[in-house]
Amino acid sequence: MRALVLAFLFFLVMVQAADPGLAGTFTGEWKSNGDGGRAYNMTLQQTGGIWKADVSFNAAGEDIKAAVKDVKVAGTKLDITYTFATQGVELAGKASGELKGTQLTGTYQSLVAEGGMVIDEGTWTATRK
């Protein structure tokens, strides 16, 4: 009986550890509903069951590194919230996506940090490096 319990626990640990799924570095572009595409980069990693992300992109001619606040992963789906500053203005962002093969695709919204009014939205696509 003890061996059966240990085997079951080992199986559970291996199932959780075996699926790197979304972990990795992705590069691509984002496209505003009102503008053309620009560079978009994301690195996702899981440590001890906790997901972390680095997000950077180009906007208004400047390279921006977002401060990621929250990362939620459910299977192949991803939701990230972050803050960033551009042209002296503090903004918030939300991005959702799904992994299909080696490509993450999704949507984003940029919001005024205070009040949450949406000022831009669009799509993004990034491929695993």
C-alpha positions in Angstrom: 0.0 0.0 0.0 2.8 2.4 0.9 4.5 1.8 -2.5 1.2 2.5 -4.2 0.9 5.9 -2.4 4.5 6.8 -3.2 4.0 5.9 -6.8 0.9 8.0 -7.0 2.7 11.0 -5.4 5.6 10.6 -7.8 3.1 10.5 -10.7 1.5 13.8 -9.6 4.9 15.5 -9.2 6.0 14.3 -12.7 2.8 15.5 -14.3 3.3 19.0 -12.9 7.0 19.1 -13.8 6.8 17.5 -17.2 4.8 20.2 -19.0 6.9 23.3 -19.5 4.0 24.5 -21.7 4.3 28.2 -21.8 7.8 28.5 -20.3 10.3 30.1 -22.7 11.2 33.2 -24.6 8.9 34.5 -27.3 9.4 37.3 -29.8 7.0 38.9 -32.2 4.9 42.0 -32.7 1.9 43.8 -31.5 -0.6 45.6 -33.6 -2.8 48.4 -32.4 -6.3 48.5 -33.8 -5.3 52.0 -34.9 -1.7 51.5 -35.9 0.9 49.2 -37.5 3.0 46.5 -35.8 5.9 46.9 -33.5 8.3 44.6 -31.6 6.9 42.5 -28.7 9.0 40.2 -26.4 8.0 38.0 -23.6 9.8 35.5 -21.4 7.8 33.1 -19.2 9.2 30.9 -16.4 7.7 28.8 -13.7 9.5 28.3 -10.4 8.0 26.2 -7.7 4.5 26.4 -9.2 4.6 30.2 -9.5 4.7 31.9 -13.0 6.8 35.0 -13.7 7.1 37.0 -16.9 9.3 39.7 -18.4 7.5 41.8 -21.1 9.0 44.4 -23.3 7.8 46.2 -26.4 8.4 49.1 -28.6 5.9 52.0 -28.5 6.1 55.6 -29.8 9.7 55.0 -30.9 10.9 53.8 -27.5 11.8 50.4 -26.1 9.7 49.8 -22.9 10.2 47.2 -20.2 6.9 46.6 -18.4 6.6 45.9 -14.7 4.7 42.7 -14.6 2.2 42.6 -11.7 0.4 39.3 -12.2 0.7 36.2 -14.4 -2.0 33.6 -14.6 -1.6 30.4 -16.6 -4.3 27.8 -17.2 -3.1 25.0 -19.5 -2.1 26.8 -22.7 -3.8 30.1 -21.8 -2.2 33.1 -20.3 -3.3 36.4 -18.6 -0.8 39.1 -17.6 -1.2 42.5 -16.0 1.5 45.1 -16.0 2.3 48.7 -15.7 4.6 50.9 -17.9 5.5 54.4 -18.7 5.8 56.1 -22.1 6.3 59.7 -22.9 6.1 60.5 -19.2 2.7 58.9 -18.7 2.0 56.0 -16.4 -0.2 53.3 -18.0 -1.4 49.9 -17.2 -1.8 46.9 -19.5 -3.6 43.6 -19.8 -2.6 40.9 -22.2 -4.3 37.5 -22.8 -3.1 34.8 -25.1 -3.0 31.2 -26.0 -0.1 28.9 -27.1 -0.7 26.9 -30.3 2.4 25.0 -31.3 5.3 27.4 -30.9 3.3 30.5 -31.3 1.5 32.7 -28.6 -1.3 34.8 -30.0 -3.6 37.1 -28.1 -5.1 40.5 -27.4 -4.0 43.4 -25.2 -5.4 46.6 -23.7 -3.5 49.7 -22.6 -5.3 51.7 -19.9 -4.8 54.9 -18.0 -3.2 53.8 -14.7 -5.6 55.8 -12.6 -9.2 55.1 -13.5 -8.7 52.2 -16.0 -9.9 54.0 -19.1 -8.9 52.0 -22.2 -6.7 54.1 -24.5 -5.5 51.5 -26.9 -6.2 47.8 -27.8 -5.1 45.3 -30.4 -3.5 42.0 -31.0 -0.1 40.4 -30.5 1.7 37.4 -31.8 5.0 35.9 -30.6 7.0 32.8 -31.6 9.1 30.7 -29.2 12.8 31.3 -29.8 
